[in-house]
Structures are given as C-alpha cells and as structure tokens.
Amino acid sequence: MKPINQFVRKNIKTFELVGVVMRISSFSLVSWLGPASPFMFVWIFNTTDAVLLSWCSVLKKDKAYTLLNVFWVIIGVVGILKAAGSI
C-alpha cells in the first residue's frame, strides 16, 4: 500500500480535482434528470468519489474533510443498498 500512497501523495491535487469533478457531475446529473436519474450509477459514482476524497484527506491528515467524506461513503453505501432494493 505504501507505493500507492506515495503515488497518490505525489499527485494529490489531481486526485482531489478528479474527485470534486466526479461529485459535481453526479449531483448535476440528479439535478437535471430528477426521478429519471440512473440512481444506482449515481450512487456508485458518488461513493467512488467519496472514497477517493477520503483517501486524499487521510493522507493529508485533514480530520474535518476525512469526517465529511467518510460520512459520504457511509451514505453512499446506504444509497447503493436502497437502489439495489436490499433495504
């Protein structure tokens, strides 16, 4: 895991930018399409960006953003389960 973390640290601004663009894209899709949104895709996409941003914030030792993004990971998992009809 150490080489992966080193790679992420070296390119952290890019990873954060990708995560933010993913988040904006997923919320924009829901805003534009409303109930016609592909909810499973949106939940998976949004949860993926939350994992990415959580990873970056953990590496930066930023407790506030770690808490915020880990919260979004949890919400995303619940959303995925709901969209799948599991709960």
C-alpha positions in Angstrom: 0.0 0.0 0.0 2.9 2.3 0.6 3.8 2.7 -3.1 0.2 3.5 -3.9 0.0 6.1 -1.1 3.3 7.7 -2.4 1.8 7.9 -5.9 -1.4 9.5 -4.5 0.6 12.0 -2.4 2.7 12.9 -5.4 -0.4 13.6 -7.5 -2.8 14.6 -4.7 -4.0 17.8 -6.3 -5.0 15.8 -9.5 -6.8 13.1 -7.4 -8.7 15.8 -5.5 -9.7 17.6 -8.6 -11.0 14.4 -10.2 -12.9 13.6 -7.0 -14.5 17.1 -6.9 -15.4 16.9 -10.6 -17.0 13.5 -10.0 -19.0 14.9 -7.1 -20.2 17.9 -9.2 -21.1 15.6 -12.1 -23.1 13.2 -10.0 -25.2 15.9 -8.3 -25.6 17.7 -11.6 -27.0 14.6 -13.2 -29.6 14.1 -10.4 -30.5 17.8 -10.6 -31.0 17.7 -14.4 -32.8 14.4 -14.6 -34.6 14.2 -11.3 -36.6 11.0 -10.9 -35.3 9.8 -14.3 -31.8 9.7 -13.0 -29.9 6.4 -13.1 -29.8 6.2 -9.3 -27.6 3.1 -9.0 -25.0 4.7 -11.3 -25.1 8.0 -9.4 -24.8 6.3 -6.0 -21.8 4.2 -7.2 -20.2 7.2 -8.8 -20.7 9.4 -5.8 -19.5 6.8 -3.4 -16.4 6.3 -5.5 -15.6 10.0 -5.4 -16.1 9.9 -1.6 -13.6 7.1 -1.2 -11.1 9.0 -3.4 -11.6 12.2 -1.5 -11.5 10.4 1.9 -8.2 8.8 0.9 -6.7 12.1 0.0 -7.9 13.8 3.2 -6.5 10.9 5.3 -3.1 11.2 3.6 -3.2 15.0 4.2 -4.2 14.3 7.9 -7.2 16.7 7.4 -9.7 15.5 10.1 -12.6 17.7 9.0 -12.6 16.6 5.4 -11.9 13.0 6.4 -15.0 13.0 8.5 -17.1 14.7 5.8 -16.0 12.3 3.1 -16.2 9.1 5.2 -19.7 10.3 6.1 -20.5 10.4 2.3 -19.0 6.9 1.9 -21.5 5.6 4.5 -24.4 7.5 2.9 -23.3 6.1 -0.4 -23.3 2.5 0.8 -26.8 3.0 2.2 -27.9 4.6 -1.1 -26.4 1.7 -3.1 -28.2 -0.8 -0.9 -31.5 1.1 -1.2 -31.2 1.5 -5.0 -30.5 -2.3 -5.2 -33.6 -3.0 -3.2 -31.6 -4.6 -0.4 -33.0 -2.3 2.3 
